[in-house]
Amino acid sequence: MVEFKTNKIVVLNRAFIKKTRKTPKRDIETIEQRKREYMRRKYHE
């Protein structure tokens, strides 16, 4: 499970099963993009 926090809100982004020690770059990029989209919608609408 990956999450990011804004003040006291926890947003659960997605869950995945890690098969290696390192999180794949594509998963990190996807999560970061979703966070940016969430923050944009939250503060600009």
Contacts in CASP RR format, 6 or more apart in sequence:
PFRMAT RR
TARGET T0000
AUTHOR 0000-0000-0000
METHOD contacts of the structure
MODEL  1
MVEFKTNKIVVLNRAFIKKTRKTPKRDIETIEQRKREYMRRKYHE
1 12 0 8 1.000
1 14 0 8 1.000
1 15 0 8 1.000
2 12 0 8 1.000
2 13 0 8 1.000
2 14 0 8 1.000
2 15 0 8 1.000
2 16 0 8 1.000
2 27 0 8 1.000
2 31 0 8 1.000
3 10 0 8 1.000
3 11 0 8 1.000
3 12 0 8 1.000
3 13 0 8 1.000
4 10 0 8 1.000
4 11 0 8 1.000
4 13 0 8 1.000
4 31 0 8 1.000
4 35 0 8 1.000
5 11 0 8 1.000
6 39 0 8 1.000
6 42 0 8 1.000
11 35 0 8 1.000
11 38 0 8 1.000
13 31 0 8 1.000
13 34 0 8 1.000
13 35 0 8 1.000
14 30 0 8 1.000
14 31 0 8 1.000
14 34 0 8 1.000
16 27 0 8 1.000
END
